[in-house]
Amino acid sequence: MATATLPPPPRATANPSPVRAADSVRRTASIDVSWPEGPDKDRLMIGTARDYLTPASGGQGQVLGEARFDARLDMDKTINAITASPEPENLAKLLGARGGGHLRLLLRDIMPGLLDRGDPLYLVLDDISGTAMVSAFAWSQWHEDWGQMIRSRMSDEEFEQVMSQRVNVCWGLAEGNSGVAPGGPPRNVAEADAGELRNPADPEGWHQLPEDEGAGFRRARRIDVSRDPASGLLKVHSSFQDSAKRKDGGRVAIHEYDLEVTADPETLEILSLEPKPHILPFSECPGAVHNAQKLVGSRIDEIRDEVLAQLRGTRGCTHLNDALRALAEVPKLASYLG
């Protein structure tokens, strides 16, 4: 693929979040990552999620559910410690597991109750995997030579192996694309301002986000669900963003998508699906969006499996897939609407 003929990747955030709509339910979820003892020590993850109902009159609403976990992961992404509130059965079985696809399979096996009832805790636990894989990016905003520091720790053979493992992981990293070009990916992948999640006109629109010192990473999600008053169809507006703290106190984002979806409230069939890429690292990345139409006609409560079946590897974008998988939470949120 000739990258030179492609437009630059999207680099403009849609933040702040829109003001909550009347008669809607919003789930917000975040994982904040920090390194209290430095980059070569354990990373601390704080995962938080909240369900919030806004009445038909609008304005002040009601918290329907909240959840939080605190976990420590070592440099190879192994979970060394974890607590959660409310604490689910079998939480201790996550100790020793590593962030990645196998962790997601383990969660499904040991916490089927959380999954079946759409518990907000499940969403943030499921996000440990993706967050563990990408969160070290935060240090690139704290040390200008971070890439060179990482490279200097590897032999030429190790570096080539790491780069070869990236090839064809997803659409954006397909063979021949700029993200897997000889010599490494472009250096300007993190130039977009992440904006502010919380809208000043809607202070209740997000749960409280943790504050910490030093380098930090955040994966943030928002899922808004309402019913169309004319058709009765479910309307979903969802957002996904990966960002890191800058030294100046702002934030830079590397991945951001919005999704607009309609679904049948009875059959849960996805009737329309429109992904909107706002911030992506490479020029080729937005090309993955069109394949998301393969999910139209599938059931929204089965979308985690459908994403895996339909959009694996170079058929999908890793981060778009993560945004799509979270739509499985919609039936739970819709149930609050009565």
C-alpha positions as a printed Julia matrix, in Angstrom:
338×3 Matrix{Float64}:
   0.0     0.0    0.0
   1.48    3.37  -1.01
   1.25    5.45   2.1
   2.36    8.58   0.2
  -0.97    8.61  -1.67
  -3.04    8.49   1.53
  -4.26   11.52   3.48
  -2.76   12.04   6.93
  -4.4    10.09   9.75
  -7.23   11.77  11.71
  -5.88   13.78  14.64
  -8.82   15.78  16.1
 -10.63   14.72  19.27
 -14.42   14.77  19.63
 -14.08   15.64  23.34
 -15.57   16.9   25.55
 -18.3    14.3   25.94
 -21.76   15.44  24.9
 -24.21   16.51  27.59
 -26.3    13.55  28.75
 -29.59   13.23  26.86
 -32.89   13.13  28.7
 -34.27    9.62  29.32
 -30.94    7.86  28.72
 -28.41    5.65  30.46
 -24.67    6.3   30.36
 -21.9     3.93  31.32
 -18.48    5.49  31.75
 -15.42    3.31  32.29
 -11.73    4.06  32.65
  -8.44    2.42  33.49
  -5.74    4.79  34.72
  -2.17    3.5   34.76
   0.77    4.9   36.71
   4.24    3.74  37.76
   4.66    4.79  41.43
   8.19    3.38  41.62
   9.4     4.21  38.11
   9.24    2.71  34.61
  11.17   -0.45  35.5
   8.83   -1.39  38.34
   5.22   -2.53  38.67
   2.5    -0.49  36.99
  -0.58    0.4   39.03
  -3.95    0.1   37.29
  -7.1     1.67  38.7
 -10.23    0.62  36.85
 -13.51    2.45  37.48
 -16.97    2.13  35.94
 -20.35    3.74  36.63
 -23.9     3.43  35.26
 -25.94    6.63  35.41
 -29.63    7.1   34.57
 -30.81   10.49  33.35
 -34.59   10.98  33.77
 -37.0    12.12  31.07
 -36.87   15.6   32.55
 -33.08   15.72  32.03
 -30.56   17.21  34.45
 -29.61   15.48  37.7
 -29.81   11.72  37.5
 -29.22    8.58  39.52
 -26.21    6.31  39.94
 -27.38    2.77  39.18
 -24.14    0.9   39.72
 -20.44    1.44  40.37
 -17.35   -0.75  40.41
 -13.61   -0.39  40.89
 -10.48   -2.51  40.85
  -6.88   -1.8   41.83
  -4.18   -4.02  40.37
  -0.42   -4.19  40.11
   1.22   -5.67  37.04
   4.92   -6.33  36.64
   6.94   -5.48  33.55
   5.84   -8.6   31.67
   2.17   -7.72  32.4
   1.68  -10.4   35.05
  -0.94   -9.51  37.68
   0.83   -9.51  41.07
  -1.99   -8.05  43.18
  -5.65   -7.17  42.64
  -8.6    -6.0   44.73
 -12.1    -5.03  43.61
 -15.23   -3.42  44.96
 -17.67   -5.1   44.95
 -15.4    -8.15  45.07
 -16.48  -10.93  42.72
 -16.05  -14.63  43.31
 -12.77  -16.06  41.98
 -10.98  -12.72  41.82
  -7.85  -14.31  43.31
  -7.63  -16.62  40.28
  -6.44  -13.63  38.24
  -3.18  -13.55  40.21
  -0.34  -14.76  38.02
  -2.3   -14.22  34.79
  -0.84  -11.92  32.14
  -2.58   -9.12  30.28
  -3.53  -10.36  26.81
  -6.1   -12.47  25.0
  -5.69  -15.4   27.38
  -6.71  -13.16  30.29
  -9.99  -12.39  28.54
 -10.64  -16.1   28.1
  -9.86  -16.68  31.78
 -12.32  -13.97  32.81
 -15.08  -15.62  30.81
 -14.34  -18.94  32.45
 -14.1   -17.85  36.09
 -16.58  -14.94  36.18
 -19.5   -15.97  33.96
 -21.97  -14.28  36.31
 -20.36  -10.86  35.8
 -20.45  -11.38  32.05
 -24.04  -12.63  31.9
 -25.48   -9.74  33.88
 -23.46   -7.02  32.15
 -21.79   -5.97  35.38
 -19.76   -2.74  35.02
 -16.83   -4.44  36.76
 -16.55   -6.95  33.95
 -15.99   -4.21  31.37
 -12.97   -2.75  33.16
 -11.51   -6.16  34.04
 -11.84   -7.15  30.38
  -9.94   -3.95  29.48
  -6.85   -4.95  31.49
  -5.58   -6.87  28.46
  -5.64   -4.04  25.95
  -4.47   -1.48  28.47
  -1.51   -3.62  29.5
  -0.4    -3.92  25.88
  -0.39   -0.21  25.03
   0.07    1.69  28.32
   3.9     1.86  28.21
   3.36    4.42  25.45
   2.91    6.91  28.32
   6.67    7.07  28.86
   7.21    8.43  25.35
   5.6    11.64  26.64
   7.95   11.8   29.64
  11.25   11.0   27.89
  11.85   12.28  24.37
  14.37    9.51  23.78
  12.12    6.77  25.15
  12.07    4.91  21.83
  15.85    4.97  21.65
  16.07    3.82  25.28
  13.88    0.8   24.52
  15.82    0.08  21.34
  19.16    0.24  23.17
  18.07   -2.59  25.47
  17.61   -4.94  22.51
  20.03   -6.66  20.23
  19.48   -6.25  16.48
  18.02   -9.74  16.43
  15.58   -8.97  19.26
  14.51   -5.73  17.6
  13.85   -7.46  14.29
  11.83  -10.11  16.08
   9.68   -7.51  17.85
   9.07   -5.65  14.59
   8.24   -8.84  12.69
   5.67   -9.8   15.34
   3.79   -6.56  14.63
   3.34   -7.31  10.93
  -0.26   -8.2   10.03
  -1.51   -7.87  13.6
  -4.23   -5.55  12.28
  -5.27   -3.55   9.22
  -3.04   -0.59  10.09
   0.0    -2.83  10.56
  -0.48   -4.89   7.42
   2.7    -5.79   5.57
   3.98   -2.8    3.58
   2.26   -0.16   5.72
   4.04    2.75   7.38
   3.67    1.36  10.92
   5.86   -1.64  10.03
   8.21    0.09   7.61
  11.95   -0.67   7.8
  13.56    1.4   10.53
  10.43    1.53  12.66
   7.12    3.4   12.56
   6.81    7.18  12.05
   7.68    9.26  15.11
   4.74   11.66  14.88
   2.04    9.19  15.98
   1.26   11.1   19.19
   0.49   14.69  18.24
  -3.26   14.95  18.91
  -4.59   16.75  21.97
  -6.89   14.4   23.9
  -9.15   17.17  25.16
 -11.22   16.84  28.33
 -13.61   13.95  28.86
 -15.82   15.9   31.24
 -18.07   18.54  29.69
 -18.17   21.75  31.79
 -21.9    21.96  31.04
 -22.43   18.44  32.46
 -20.32   17.83  35.58
 -22.27   14.62  36.34
 -21.43   13.2   32.94
 -18.4    11.25  34.14
 -17.36    9.38  37.26
 -14.43   10.69  39.29
 -11.09   10.02  37.62
  -7.97    9.32  39.72
  -5.12   11.8   39.87
  -1.49   10.77  40.21
   2.0    12.17  39.74
   4.38   11.38  36.91
   3.77    9.51  33.68
   0.29    8.14  33.23
  -1.94    6.4   30.71
  -5.74    6.22  30.45
  -8.17    4.07  28.5
 -11.6     5.71  28.64
 -15.02    4.59  27.41
 -18.47    6.12  27.31
 -21.64    4.29  26.2
 -24.89    6.26  25.91
 -28.13    4.32  25.31
 -31.6     5.75  24.64
 -34.73    4.92  22.65
 -35.83    6.74  19.53
 -39.22    8.23  20.47
 -40.67    7.66  16.99
 -39.42    4.17  16.11
 -38.68    2.74  19.55
 -35.29    1.54  18.31
 -32.29    1.55  20.6
 -29.89    4.4   19.87
 -26.29    4.03  20.98
 -23.49    6.59  20.98
 -20.22    5.16  22.21
 -16.67    6.52  22.48
 -13.24    4.99  23.06
  -9.95    6.8   23.69
  -6.39    5.88  24.66
  -4.39    8.84  25.99
  -1.3     9.69  28.02
  -0.3    12.57  30.27
   2.09   15.19  28.98
   4.63   16.87  31.2
   2.82   20.19  30.77
  -0.31   18.73  32.4
  -2.3    18.14  29.22
  -3.0    14.84  27.53
  -2.11   13.42  24.14
  -4.27   10.76  22.47
  -3.18    7.99  20.12
  -6.49    6.17  19.49
 -10.01    7.56  19.5
 -13.21    6.26  17.91
 -16.89    7.13  18.17
 -19.62    4.64  17.26
 -23.23    5.39  16.36
 -25.51    2.34  16.38
 -29.19    1.49  16.1
 -30.55   -1.86  17.25
 -33.89   -3.6   17.56
 -34.85   -3.63  21.26
 -36.6    -7.02  20.96
 -34.3    -9.07  18.74
 -31.14   -7.05  19.59
 -30.23   -7.09  15.9
 -27.77   -4.39  14.87
 -29.56   -2.36  12.2
 -26.92    0.29  11.53
 -23.34    0.83  12.62
 -21.22    3.89  11.89
 -17.67    4.05  13.28
 -16.02    7.48  13.25
 -12.23    7.58  13.62
 -11.07   10.77  15.36
  -7.45   10.0   16.3
  -5.3     7.23  14.86
  -1.52    6.74  14.55
  -1.0     5.77  10.88
  -2.44    6.92   7.56
  -3.64    3.43   6.7
  -5.6     2.9    9.94
  -8.96    4.47   8.91
  -9.27    1.9    6.1
 -10.39   -0.69   8.64
 -13.67    1.13   9.26
 -15.55   -0.24   6.25
 -15.18   -3.86   7.42
 -17.2    -3.04  10.55
 -20.31   -3.27   8.33
 -19.89   -7.05   8.5
 -21.43   -6.8   11.98
 -24.72   -5.29  10.77
 -27.4    -7.96  11.15
 -25.7    -9.7   14.06
 -26.99   -9.55  17.63
 -25.5    -6.82  19.75
 -25.27   -9.1   22.8
 -23.11  -11.51  20.77
 -20.81   -8.85  19.35
 -17.7    -9.89  21.33
 -17.68  -13.24  19.51
 -18.72  -11.69  16.19
 -15.82   -9.21  16.28
 -13.41  -12.08  16.82
 -14.96  -14.08  14.0
 -15.4   -11.29  11.45
 -12.59   -8.81  12.15
  -9.56  -10.85  13.15
  -6.07   -9.78  12.06
  -5.81   -7.52   9.02
  -9.59   -7.54   8.55
  -9.92   -5.21  11.54
  -8.27   -2.54  13.64
  -7.2    -3.68  17.12
  -8.58   -0.55  18.76
 -11.74   -0.34  16.7
 -12.34   -3.96  17.67
 -11.96   -2.99  21.32
 -14.5    -0.2   20.84
 -16.92   -2.58  19.11
 -16.64   -5.34  21.7
 -17.9    -2.99  24.44
 -21.24   -2.7   22.63
 -22.1    -6.01  24.32
 -22.94   -3.86  27.36
 -25.87   -2.21  25.57
 -28.61   -4.74  26.51
 -27.83   -4.29  30.21
 -27.99   -0.51  29.88
 -31.16   -0.67  27.8
 -32.86   -2.71  30.54
 -32.68    0.35  32.8
 -34.85    2.26  30.34
 -37.82    0.01  31.07
